[in-house]
């Protein structure tokens, strides 16, 4: 049976019709013209990555963490959400996925 692994990340608008998405756990990112496209591209990139490490021990691929800056962005989005500080429409969204490896 495979072990569930939590993938934490976020999607944010970085420019007009330009969205950035990242999974912090494995440092995989993507871009898109909409939030949905960025998320779809990210999930596709994650599937390709997981396919490439198939059969390897989890310890060989999980430590590939994102740079500190992206964790800071994740925390700031989380904090703004929790404190209900103004977030414009489609400005940012936290996400978590469970992957079985």
C-alpha positions in Angstrom: 0.0 0.0 0.0 1.3 3.5 -0.8 2.0 6.1 1.8 0.0 9.4 1.6 2.1 12.5 1.3 0.7 16.0 1.8 1.7 18.6 -0.9 1.3 22.2 0.3 1.4 25.1 -2.1 -0.3 28.2 -3.4 -1.4 30.0 -6.5 -1.1 33.7 -6.9 -1.6 36.4 -9.5 1.7 37.9 -10.4 0.6 40.0 -13.3 -2.3 40.7 -15.5 -3.6 37.3 -16.6 -0.4 35.7 -15.2 -0.7 33.2 -12.4 2.0 31.3 -10.6 1.5 28.0 -8.8 3.9 26.0 -6.7 4.0 22.8 -4.5 6.5 23.6 -1.8 7.1 20.0 -0.8 8.8 19.1 -4.0 9.6 22.5 -5.5 7.5 22.1 -8.6 6.0 25.2 -10.1 4.0 26.3 -13.2 2.3 29.3 -14.7 -1.0 29.9 -16.5 -3.3 32.6 -17.8 -5.9 31.8 -15.2 -5.9 30.2 -11.7 -7.4 27.0 -13.1 -4.8 26.8 -15.9 -1.9 27.3 -13.5 -3.3 24.6 -11.2 -3.9 22.2 -14.1 -0.3 22.8 -15.3 1.0 22.2 -11.8 -0.8 19.0 -11.4 0.4 17.8 -14.8 4.0 18.7 -13.8 3.6 16.9 -10.5 2.3 13.7 -12.2 5.3 13.8 -14.6 7.7 14.2 -11.6 6.1 11.4 -9.7 6.3 9.2 -12.7 10.1 9.9 -13.0 10.8 9.0 -9.4 8.6 6.0 -9.4 10.2 3.1 -7.5 12.7 5.4 -5.7 12.5 5.7 -1.9 10.5 8.7 -0.6 13.6 10.0 1.1 15.3 10.6 -2.3 12.6 12.9 -3.6 10.8 14.6 -0.7 13.7 16.7 0.5 13.6 18.7 -2.7 12.1 21.6 -1.0 11.3 25.1 -2.4 13.4 28.1 -1.5 12.6 30.0 1.7 11.0 32.9 -0.3 8.1 30.6 -1.4 7.5 29.4 2.2 7.4 33.1 3.2 4.8 33.8 0.5 2.7 30.8 1.6 2.8 32.0 5.2 1.9 35.6 4.3 -1.1 34.3 2.2 -2.1 32.0 5.1 -1.9 34.9 7.6 -3.8 37.3 5.4 -6.5 34.6 5.0 -6.7 33.9 8.7 -6.8 37.5 9.7 -9.3 38.3 6.9 -7.1 41.1 5.6 -8.3 42.3 2.2 -7.5 39.9 -0.6 -8.6 41.0 -4.0 -10.5 38.5 -6.2 -8.1 35.8 -7.5 -5.2 37.4 -5.8 -4.0 34.2 -4.1 -5.2 30.8 -3.0 -3.6 28.2 -0.7 -3.9 24.5 -1.8 -3.1 21.1 -0.4 -3.2 17.8 -2.1 -2.6 14.3 -0.9 -0.4 12.1 -3.2 0.1 8.4 -2.7 3.7 7.3 -3.3 
